[in-house]
């Protein structure tokens, strides 16, 4: 019984640490990522950069902003990129709470 309790405790500590890590550092990581994006970057360049950071990209309409989401943090931290003529015109960090 003691081994089962210790195993459950270890699992809980590891899971809690992971969740804390994701939420504690997710905001900082996404803000840094948004800061790396420059006005005038192409959609492809931004998409490649987001893929390199394992972020998910959402867009439904070419007239709407590109949403880059940290899926590990369940969409809480978003980098919103607006485009004009295929180039980034505005980059905004969004705290989705």
C-alpha positions in Angstrom: 0.0 0.0 0.0 2.9 2.3 0.8 4.4 1.8 -2.7 1.1 2.6 -4.3 0.8 5.8 -2.3 4.3 6.8 -3.2 3.8 6.1 -6.8 0.6 8.2 -6.8 2.4 11.0 -5.0 5.2 11.0 -7.4 2.8 11.1 -10.4 0.9 14.0 -8.8 4.2 15.9 -8.2 5.4 15.4 -11.7 2.1 16.3 -13.3 1.8 19.4 -11.1 5.3 20.5 -12.0 4.6 20.2 -15.7 1.4 22.2 -15.4 3.1 24.9 -13.4 6.0 25.0 -15.9 3.7 25.4 -18.9 1.7 28.2 -17.3 4.6 29.9 -15.5 6.8 30.1 -18.6 4.2 30.0 -21.4 3.5 33.7 -21.1 7.2 34.7 -21.2 7.9 32.4 -24.1 5.0 33.7 -26.2 5.8 37.3 -25.5 9.4 36.6 -26.6 8.1 34.9 -29.7 5.8 37.9 -30.6 8.8 40.2 -30.0 10.8 38.3 -32.6 8.2 38.9 -35.3 8.8 42.0 -37.3 6.5 44.3 -39.3 6.9 43.4 -43.0 7.6 39.6 -42.5 5.8 37.3 -44.9 3.1 34.8 -43.9 5.4 31.9 -44.8 8.3 33.3 -42.7 6.0 33.7 -39.7 4.4 30.3 -40.2 7.9 28.6 -40.4 9.0 30.4 -37.2 5.9 29.3 -35.4 6.3 25.7 -36.5 9.9 25.8 -35.2 8.6 26.8 -31.8 5.8 24.1 -31.9 3.1 26.6 -31.9 -0.3 26.1 -33.6 -1.5 28.5 -36.3 -5.2 29.3 -36.8 -6.7 31.3 -39.5 -10.1 31.0 -41.2 -10.3 34.0 -43.3 -7.5 35.9 -45.2 -9.0 39.2 -44.0 -8.7 38.1 -40.3 -5.5 38.1 -38.2 -3.3 35.0 -38.0 -3.6 33.5 -34.5 -0.5 31.7 -33.2 -1.3 29.7 -30.1 0.7 27.9 -27.4 -1.4 24.7 -27.4 0.5 23.4 -24.3 -1.0 26.2 -22.3 -4.5 25.4 -23.7 -4.7 28.6 -25.8 -4.1 31.0 -23.0 -1.3 32.8 -24.7 -1.8 34.0 -28.3 0.2 36.0 -30.7 -2.1 37.8 -33.1 -0.6 38.9 -36.4 -2.4 41.3 -38.8 -1.5 41.4 -42.4 -1.7 43.9 -45.2 -0.8 42.8 -48.7 0.7 39.6 -47.5 3.1 41.2 -45.0 2.8 41.6 -41.2 1.4 45.0 -40.3 0.7 44.6 -36.6 1.8 42.0 -34.0 0.0 41.8 -30.6 0.3 39.5 -27.6 -3.1 38.4 -26.2 -3.6 36.9 -22.8 -6.7 34.8 -23.3 -8.1 34.4 -19.8 
